[in-house]
Amino acid sequence: MAQKQPSFEEALKELEALADRIERGEIGLEDSIKQYEHGMKLVAHCRKILTRAEQRIEQLQPDRGGDEETSGKTEATDEAEG
């Protein structure tokens, strides 16, 4: 049975708790390494979520960059000719 993936917020909270426990020395070296590996998986999961969110935002925004560049070039061309 597949394990449910944590939300971004849940993964971030878990990462913070892991880092805190490792920094405080509350766990031994071997367990620290295992927890670090788990933390790296959480980081990859968070990055994946952020990438998908950025892609969704880009899809929702109108393409304003191309219009501004085009209008700026047209005004500069008009001034040079005039």
Backbone bond lengths (Angstrom), bond angles and torsions (degrees), N, CA, C in turn:
res aa  C-N    CA-C-N  psi(-1)  N-CA   C-N-CA  omega(-1)  CA-C   N-CA-C  phi
1 M - - - 1.446 - - 1.534 108.85 -
2 A 1.313 117.77 131.05 1.455 122.53 -177.40 1.527 110.69 -74.00
3 Q 1.344 114.88 139.18 1.452 120.31 179.50 1.517 109.24 -82.57
4 K 1.346 117.46 139.29 1.462 122.44 179.61 1.527 109.59 -66.15
5 Q 1.317 116.38 132.16 1.458 121.65 177.96 1.530 109.18 -74.84
6 P 1.328 117.42 138.81 1.466 119.43 179.57 1.527 110.85 -71.86
7 S 1.318 115.30 155.30 1.460 119.61 173.48 1.528 107.91 -69.35
8 F 1.316 116.54 170.48 1.463 121.06 178.20 1.527 109.90 -58.59
9 E 1.314 115.95 -45.72 1.458 121.06 -177.95 1.531 111.43 -64.25
10 E 1.328 116.93 -41.81 1.465 120.81 178.61 1.526 111.18 -64.10
11 A 1.327 116.35 -43.80 1.463 120.80 179.98 1.521 110.57 -64.76
12 L 1.321 117.13 -41.45 1.462 120.98 179.48 1.523 111.07 -64.45
13 K 1.321 116.80 -42.02 1.466 120.94 178.49 1.534 110.26 -63.04
14 E 1.343 116.38 -41.61 1.460 120.55 178.54 1.525 110.98 -64.84
15 L 1.332 117.02 -40.41 1.466 121.06 177.51 1.528 110.90 -61.14
16 E 1.313 116.68 -44.00 1.458 120.38 179.72 1.531 111.05 -62.40
17 A 1.327 116.34 -41.52 1.461 120.58 179.04 1.533 110.94 -65.72
18 L 1.327 116.81 -41.32 1.466 121.13 178.05 1.524 110.71 -61.36
19 A 1.331 115.56 -48.64 1.464 120.11 -179.07 1.522 110.54 -60.73
20 D 1.314 117.01 -41.10 1.456 121.25 179.99 1.527 110.96 -63.00
21 R 1.322 117.18 -45.66 1.467 120.45 179.94 1.522 111.79 -64.71
22 I 1.332 116.80 -40.35 1.473 120.20 179.23 1.532 109.71 -66.34
23 E 1.350 117.35 -45.59 1.461 121.29 -178.92 1.525 112.41 -62.99
24 R 1.301 117.01 -35.85 1.467 120.89 -179.82 1.523 112.48 -77.92
25 G 1.315 116.75 -11.24 1.453 120.12 -179.40 1.523 112.92 74.53
26 E 1.321 116.01 25.57 1.459 120.85 -177.77 1.527 112.82 -74.64
27 I 1.320 116.24 -15.75 1.468 120.15 179.83 1.520 109.15 -126.06
28 G 1.324 115.59 153.20 1.459 120.93 -178.00 1.513 113.03 -70.81
29 L 1.308 115.40 172.68 1.459 121.80 -177.23 1.521 112.36 -59.03
30 E 1.324 117.40 -50.14 1.463 120.35 -177.55 1.527 111.17 -61.51
31 D 1.311 116.62 -44.24 1.465 119.94 178.72 1.530 110.53 -68.51
32 S 1.326 117.37 -33.54 1.467 120.87 176.63 1.520 110.75 -60.31
33 I 1.330 115.99 -41.66 1.468 120.57 179.45 1.519 109.92 -64.59
34 K 1.327 117.19 -43.55 1.469 120.74 178.28 1.527 110.54 -63.16
35 Q 1.317 116.43 -42.60 1.454 120.36 -179.94 1.540 110.82 -66.68
36 Y 1.333 115.31 -36.70 1.469 119.88 177.18 1.531 109.91 -62.16
37 E 1.326 116.40 -44.27 1.473 120.16 178.18 1.529 110.56 -60.62
38 H 1.322 116.28 -42.93 1.456 120.51 177.72 1.536 109.87 -62.95
39 G 1.326 115.83 -40.95 1.463 120.44 178.29 1.518 112.43 -61.39
40 M 1.331 116.96 -38.72 1.461 120.26 178.67 1.530 111.03 -65.15
41 K 1.322 117.03 -34.49 1.464 120.49 175.80 1.527 110.21 -67.21
42 L 1.324 116.04 -38.30 1.462 119.76 177.25 1.527 110.98 -65.73
43 V 1.327 116.75 -40.24 1.464 120.72 177.56 1.529 110.14 -60.60
44 A 1.326 117.04 -45.24 1.470 120.95 178.88 1.525 110.07 -61.74
45 H 1.317 117.01 -40.30 1.466 121.70 178.63 1.531 110.21 -62.94
46 C 1.331 117.37 -44.28 1.465 121.30 179.31 1.528 111.07 -63.82
47 R 1.323 116.58 -42.66 1.470 120.15 178.62 1.523 111.43 -61.36
48 K 1.330 116.21 -39.61 1.456 121.17 178.91 1.535 110.55 -62.90
49 I 1.320 115.93 -43.04 1.464 120.43 178.29 1.524 110.16 -63.65
50 L 1.332 117.47 -44.20 1.463 121.02 -179.93 1.523 111.78 -64.21
51 T 1.317 116.79 -39.54 1.470 120.53 178.52 1.519 110.48 -62.19
52 R 1.337 116.27 -44.82 1.474 119.88 178.39 1.523 110.75 -63.17
53 A 1.326 117.31 -39.49 1.466 120.75 179.38 1.529 110.36 -64.56
54 E 1.324 117.40 -42.91 1.466 121.06 178.19 1.526 111.15 -61.68
55 Q 1.323 116.44 -41.31 1.458 120.37 179.39 1.525 110.79 -64.25
56 R 1.317 117.20 -40.83 1.463 120.76 178.23 1.519 111.04 -64.04
57 I 1.336 116.79 -41.69 1.466 120.86 179.75 1.523 110.11 -63.79
58 E 1.328 116.71 -43.31 1.467 120.53 178.70 1.521 111.36 -60.76
59 Q 1.323 117.27 -37.73 1.462 121.03 179.23 1.529 111.21 -68.63
60 L 1.318 117.21 -31.95 1.463 121.27 -177.37 1.523 112.76 -80.99
61 Q 1.312 117.99 -24.48 1.457 121.29 -178.13 1.524 110.30 -83.26
62 P 1.323 116.05 138.39 1.471 118.09 174.42 1.523 109.62 -67.84
63 D 1.311 116.25 153.83 1.458 121.19 -178.89 1.528 108.58 -77.68
64 R 1.330 115.49 87.77 1.465 120.24 -178.05 1.519 111.83 -88.29
65 G 1.321 117.25 -27.13 1.462 120.59 -176.27 1.512 112.47 -59.95
66 G 1.314 118.36 -43.77 1.460 121.84 -178.83 1.509 112.23 -66.24
67 D 1.323 118.58 -38.48 1.457 122.27 -179.06 1.520 111.28 -67.79
68 E 1.322 117.82 -41.48 1.453 121.36 -179.83 1.518 111.11 -66.14
69 E 1.315 117.00 -41.65 1.461 120.44 179.79 1.521 110.34 -65.13
70 T 1.312 116.77 -43.05 1.461 120.71 -178.61 1.509 110.52 -64.68
71 S 1.358 118.11 -45.94 1.459 120.39 -177.93 1.524 110.24 -66.34
72 G 1.320 118.53 -36.22 1.447 121.50 178.34 1.516 111.83 -64.45
73 K 1.321 117.63 -41.11 1.455 121.31 179.08 1.520 110.76 -68.01
74 T 1.322 117.27 -37.83 1.454 121.22 179.90 1.505 110.39 -64.99
75 E 1.344 118.49 -44.05 1.457 121.59 179.20 1.516 110.79 -63.53
76 A 1.330 118.12 -41.95 1.452 121.44 179.58 1.519 110.86 -64.75
77 T 1.338 117.07 -39.20 1.460 121.75 178.83 1.521 110.35 -66.28
78 D 1.337 116.74 -42.47 1.456 121.25 -179.94 1.530 110.73 -62.73
79 E 1.345 117.61 -41.74 1.453 121.82 -180.00 1.524 110.61 -65.88
80 A 1.321 117.81 -39.25 1.456 121.04 -179.48 1.514 111.33 -67.43
81 E 1.338 116.75 -35.11 1.465 120.78 -179.07 1.524 111.14 -78.32
82 G 1.339 116.55 -27.44 1.468 120.86 -170.40 1.450 112.59 -88.30
